[in-house]
Amino acid sequence: MRSLRFVVLLSACFHAIALDDSTLGFVSGQWSLSLEGTTGVSGMQLAVVSETTAIIFDKVEHNPLSVNGHPAWSVELNLVTKTVRPLNPISNTWCATGSFLGNGTFLSSAGQNGLQAIRLFTPCDDGKCDIFEDQNTVRLTSDRWYPASVRIEDGSVLIFGGSTALAFINNATINNPTYEFYPPKNINGFNGLQIPSKFLVDTLNGNHFPNVAYLPDGNIFVAANQQAMILNWRTNTETRLPGIPNGVRVSSPFSGSAILLPLTPENNYTPEIMICGGSTVSEDLPPENYSVFTPTSTQCARLVLTPAGIAAGWKVEFMPEGRIMLDLIQMPDMRILIVNGAHTGVAGYGTSFDMVGNSSATNPAFTPLVYDPSAPVGKRFSSAGIPATTIARMYHSTASLTPNGTIMMAGSNPNQDVSTVEFATEYRFEFYSPPYLSQPRPTYTGLPSTVNFNQKFELNVDLPPGTASVNVHIMDLGFSTHGVHMDQRLVKLVSTLSHDKRTLTVTGPPSARHYPPGPAFVFVVNDKGVPSFGHKTLIGTGASPPVDLGAIANLLNSTTSNWPTTV
């Protein structure tokens, strides 16, 4: 029965590569910023789950919103009406991770007082769906706090690293130097159980929330602290990459942010990773010796993940100002928006000797930057036309692209509980609207509910006057927490526009390695860089990831749930 429960739930330039063809531009001009409402729970974790809704997780604290007679710490946010519906997880989602499964179900895993928790949420249209969890039948193998996760080519999720207990920074006594799969796999001699990773030992102490990305060759890029590697999960083989340049640390509490740059036919889907921000401060200081005025890194480093690119090494450029706890948001016009974070300090609260309120950082980063990865070096960063926010988005803040093409920002709470001190608990959420939203936009109909690999399908398009050509971009909007964006991805599809410019023939992604099966938002982008609304489909067949009943049974028989229920 326990194994059956699993099955039922699952069913529910400098050596840079060319990123796009020469016909895709972008719209310059004035951005707008709007304050839209409150989330009811602080936005520590954020994922867009449908064309109209997003899910938000906080930690357990005394939020003003309640559910079932207790304070809520999760909501579904309606992106159209800007209203929230409280959800009811059972365990504490504090510093958990999140990814989507291949069938579209959202998976939240780990977290404090929920260290082994698996939480499943399948988006619905009737406003009745909620979070399922039962650690007696569905759980992780071991305690994890501050892990990362990544969806792989069979639609399952790999959960990587973390600690077994609360700490400002990881250390050998609480390190969990392993990874595991959901659903569990019988692989590499570990039948449903956790698999060791030497990288997670070698990157102590500052390796909470490592940066991970799935690559088109089916391997996984991982960066933590000052190191990087490629993980072959089929053989549990780690191939070390050149270290992060200039001694910069890039994972929590020295939180930089990483992004996989767009994969396109023009660049032969060649992966290139970019990591921005972080800190060069020592990881060996006692927590109380860190200062809110510790300088942060201005560095953005790019590495092409081919033999030639790796041999050439990281190529470095610099933001106008240093940042920590920043979010890198992939935009549908292939540019990247850099938002949130602070210019000085480290991630966390309650540690620095000169805390501001409880925050271990200060000097909030109020003004976003746009990064154009295809522009010449020295001309890639710009804040032209972008108004500054007045809301400090510090520790436990989030950001995400939305299907409409706006960028949502939420959260910030560098405090133990709800607080009104400086850098107070933040419930307001905002949207940046890029200038492309002020232009006539492409529209389309005919998107199938699923798009399989190499499948051809047709869209009926209505294009703005003067459009000469269009691109089709499928995007995973990812899961945002602590400046890390699990699974965020843009893949350009091969497409042909009819002579009358009314029909667009599109071919699905080349393989499950190029775009792991799961949710995608499809943007038709014209040659001016104006995107359509991003309608949702499932890449692949929409099937659940493979279930190994023997691996599930071995996990449940070999591990014990330490589940301290929160409600």
C-alpha positions, -999 to +999 in steps of 0.1 A: +000+000+000+028+024+008+044+018-026+010+022-043+006+056-026+038+067-043+025+057-077-009+074-072+007+107-061+031+108-090+003+103-115-016+132-100+326+385-267+352+368-249+353+331-256+315+332-253+292+313-274+266+328-297+233+330-279+208+337-306+205+347-342+210+383-354+173+389-360+163+391-323+165+425-307+151+439-275+130+469-266+148+498-249+130+525-229+113+530-196+105+502-172+076+505-147+073+492-112+040+485-094+032+475-059+004+450-062-006+437-028+005+415+001+012+378+002+000+370+038+032+350+043+067+363+036+080+351+002+110+330+012+103+305-017+085+312-049+075+292-080+050+299-107+028+268-111+003+278-138-005+306-162-024+324-134-010+312-101+022+309-080+030+291-048+049+308-020+065+292+011+076+309+043+090+294+074+067+287+104+062+320+121+034+343+134+021+355+100-011+375+098-027+350+075-041+318+091-053+284+080-071+257+100-067+277+132-030+283+130-007+308+113-002+300+076+033+297+060+022+288+025-001+304+000-013+301-036-011+336-052-034+345-081-013+365-104-044+381-121-065+391-091-035+395-068-053+375-040-040+347-019-054+314-008-037+298+023-023+263+019-016+239+047+017+220+047+023+200+078+060+204+083+082+235+084+093+245+049+121+267+063+151+266+038+136+237+017+142+233-020+118+228-048+115+214-084+087+202-107+083+166-116+079+155-152+041+152-148+038+189-136+035+181-099+055+205-077+079+189-053+090+206-021+116+187-001+135+191+032+135+221+056+136+226+093+113+205+114+106+188+081+141+177+074+130+145+056+097+159+042+085+154+007+056+178-001+036+174-033+014+200-049-005+195-082-018+228-096-056+229-101-082+253-115-109+250-089-090+264-059-093+232-039-058+217-043-035+216-013-002+201-003+001+164+005+028+151+028+031+119+049+066+111+060+055+076+070+051+067+034+068+094+014+100+109+026+137+116+020+163+091+031+180+116+055+178+150+071+185+179+048+185+217+053+196+242+026+198+216-002+195+221-039+175+202-064+174+196-102+149+179-125+167+153-147+159+137-181+134+111-169+113+137-151+125+127-116+144+151-092+178+148-077+181+164-043+217+175-035+235+183-002+225+203+028+229+200+066+213+178+092+208+207+116+204+244+118+236+265+113+246+298+099+272+280+079+278+243+073+305+222+091+317+187+092+296+177+122+263+184+104+272+181+068+251+158+046+276+151+018+251+130-003+224+132-029+193+112-036+164+109-060+127+114-059+112+089-068+140+068-053+162+049-077+182+017-075+214+031-089+252+029-083+247+002-056+225+024-034+190+010-036+168+040-029+192+054-004+215+085-004+247+085-025+280+100-013+295+131-029+331+140-022+325+174-036+302+182-007+330+173+017+357+193-002+336+224-004+330+228+034+322+251+050+303+275+028+283+251+006+247+256+016+223+259-014+248+248-041+241+261-076+230+232-099+220+230-136+211+201-159+233+200-190+224+189-226+248+160-223+228+146-194+252+156-167+248+181-139+268+213-133+274+221-096+291+251-080+296+256-042+319+277-022+349+284-045+347+252-065+327+237-094+323+203-110+303+182-134+284+152-119+276+121-139+247+108-118+245+076-137+280+065-125+284+088-095+315+103-111+326+139-103+348+158-128+363+189-112+362+222-131+384+252-128+377+270-094+356+301-092+380+330-102+396+354-077+387+334-046+350+343-047+326+322-027+293+317-044+270+296-021+252+305+012+260+323+034+282+340+007+253+338-017+261+345-054+237+334-081+241+312-111+222+308-144+225+285-174+225+309-204+200+302-233+204+270-253+197+277-290+201+259-323+225+287-334+249+278-305+243+241-311+228+240-276+262+245-261+259+251-223+274+281-208+271+289-171+273+324-155+278+331-118+275+366-104+281+381-070+292+364-038+321+373-014+358+367-008+355+369+030+369+339+050+346+310+057+365+302+090+354+332+110+332+327+140+297+338+130+298+368+153+329+381+136+312+388+103+302+424+096+273+439+078+298+461+060+319+432+046+324+440+009+307+418-017+319+407-051+313+426-083+323+395-103+303+378-130+322+348-144+312+327-175+323+292-184+315+274-216+310+237-206+328+221-235+364+207-235+377+238-253+357+261-231+368+244-199+404+245-211+400+283-218+387+288-182+363+313-167+360+346-183+354+374-159+336+408-160+323+430-133+290+445-122+289+482-114+285+473-077+290+441-056+260+421-046+251+392-024+218+373-022+210+385-058+185+369-081+194+363-118+161+362-138+160+349-174+139+371-195+121+358-227+141+382-249+173+363-237+185+391-215+189+386-177+176+408-150+196+411-117+175+421-087+174+419-050+201+414-024+226+437-007+258+455-015+275+446+018+275+418+044+266+381+043+234+361+041+216+354+073+205+370+105+214+371+142+252+366+136+272+397+127+286+417+156+272+449+141+238+436+129+212+461+115+182+450+133+188+413+130+202+414+095+238+402+087+238+425+056+230+461+049+230+486+020+201+470+001+204+467-037+174+488-048+182+493-085+181+463-109+206+456-136+199+442-170+226+420-184+228+413-222+250+382-226+253+387-264+266+423-262+303+432-263+323+431-231+320+464-213+285+470-227+265+442-211+252+458-179+227+486-178+201+502-154+189+527-180+152+533-177+147+511-146+132+527-115+146+517-082+124+500-057+121+514-022+116+479-006+147+462+008+147+426-006+173+411+017+177+376+032+147+353+024+135+373-006+126+359-040+119+368-076+105+351-107+095+358-143+057+355-147+039+341-178+029+377-187+065+387-190+067+408-158+092+401-130+077+395-096+096+402-064+085+391-029+097+385+006+126+395+028+128+386+064+162+386+081+146+378+114+138+348+135+101+356+135+078+384+123+095+416+131+092+454+126+129+462+132+149+477+104+147+453+074+114+441+088+094+411+077+081+420+042+048+409+028+044+434-001+050+421-036+060+441-067+062+437-104+087+451-128+073+456-163+100+457-190+094+481-219+084+453-242+051+453-224+043+487-238+045+474-274+020+455-295+026+419-286+024+387-306-005+364-297-010+327-306-034+298-302-032+261-308-006+251-282-010+214-274-012+204-237+019+183-242+048+187-266+070+157-271+106+157-281+111+165-318+073+167-322+061+192-348+031+213-340+015+244-354+006+277-337-019+302-352-002+335-347-012+371-348+019+393-351+023+430-347+027+450-379+062+451-392+072+418-377+097+402-400+105+370-380+099+353-347+116+330-323+099+304-300+114+301-266+103+275-240+111+285-205+112+268-171+106+296-147+122+277-119+119+277-081+134+307-063+149+307-029+181+323-013+192+337-047+192+302-062+169+293-091+164+256-094+157+245-130+154+279-146+160+274-183+154+289-218+156+267-249+150+282-283+130+258-306+133+254-343+104+271-360+092+282-395+068+311-402+044+307-431+046+332-460+013+348-448+028+350-413-002+334-398+010+299-390+041+290-371+054+254-375+074+245-344+096+215-335+098+203-299+132+203-281+157+178-294+158+156-263+150+152-226+185+163-219+180+196-236+148+202-217+140+177-190+103+167-192+080+189-172+063+223-173+073+249-199+060+283-207+060+290-244+069+325-256+067+336-292+092+365-295+092+388-325+124+403-341+120+434-320+123+414-288+086+416-279+073+384-263+038+369-263+021+358-232+038+325-221+012+298-223+019+266-204+025+231-217+042+200-205+073+190-224+074+152-229+043+130-226+031+143-193+037+110-177+049+105-141+086+098-136+096+061-134+088+044-101+110+016-087+089-001-061+119-021-048+138+011-042+109+027-024+105-003-002+142-004+007+141+033+015+111+029+039+126-002+055+161+012+059+153+046+072+133+060+101+111+091+099+120+117+126+090+137+117+082+163+144+048+175+132+044+212+133+006+214+134 
